[in-house]
């Protein structure tokens, strides 16, 4: 089990209040599912704060928000993060609630070691939990058969590949490969080093683009800054509907996703300055 630091009891209680869950929630499968659902409907997956921080700091070590720092930023500005910071923060919460498990580093196609995820152990059963993609379901790991799971937001298939590896698929049309899980614990030191390295200018993920998505009213909403004119994407029963943004896109994104307007505007300015 990785030695990721648990959060303070005060911060843990604050997060659970934020998620409208009782402070004495037991570390069982039902609680895990509730935590995942509340997280993905409360904390956005977003790279705007990441882009803004990188514009302000020369050193990658000053950029990453891990554990308590991640939650402080969320409560102050409504931010979330991408996979390394999001999964680290969520796992820190789970550890504070006495869940057992570990962090993993995984692959996406030919991109090796580019995505994190969490494995939680309840009884003798392992479960894949991932708020850094995010995966909107708790997926049991079965090394002998393929499993299909439904969620309110999206359906998934997880398929064993042998040697503690699993393929994770999003069941949309067309079917999409999410990532390949490497079911092997990663130490805190290695995980933190990977998270910091991902803030380097020469190839760090999501440093030159703004992507935001969040589950709202049981539907997936997304913004992709690469698509012009700018619009917010809504997905209804797998069908995409676009809503064009007006004269103050930062304000509209702030209102929809709950991220501070000034932060979104700063990320947009930083992105524009790099692409000129």
Number of C-alpha atoms within 10 A of each C-alpha: 15 17 14 21 17 18 21 13 13 8 15 21 19 16 17 18 12 13 18 12 16 11 14 9 14 13 16 14 16 11 15 21 15 15 20 21 20 17 24 22 21 20 24 27 26 26 25 29 25 26 26 22 22 21 18 11 11 13 13 16 15 13 22 22 23 23 21 19 12 19 25 15 15 19 14 10 17 20 27 31 26 24 23 27 25 29 26 29 26 24 30 23 26 20 22 19 21 13 19 18 21 23 27 23 22 21 18 16 11 7 10 11 15 19 24 28 27 23 25 24 18 15 9 5 10 17 19 21 25 25 29 24 19 21 23 24 23 23 22 18 21 16 15 10 10 15 15 15 16 14 13 12 19 18 16 23 19 25 20 19 16 9 9 13 18 22 18 24 19 19 18 13 8 7 11 12 15 20 22 23 27 19 21 15 16 18 16 17 12 11 21 19 12 17 25 21 16 20 24 17 14 8 11 14 19 16 24 23 19 21 16 22 25 24 24 16 9 14 17 21 21 24 21 16 18 11 9 8 9 16 20 21 18 20 16 13 11 14 10 12 13 14 11 12 15 12 7 10 18 21 18 17 21 18 12 15 24 18 25 19 19 13 21 24 19 18 26 20 14 21 20 12 10 9 8 5
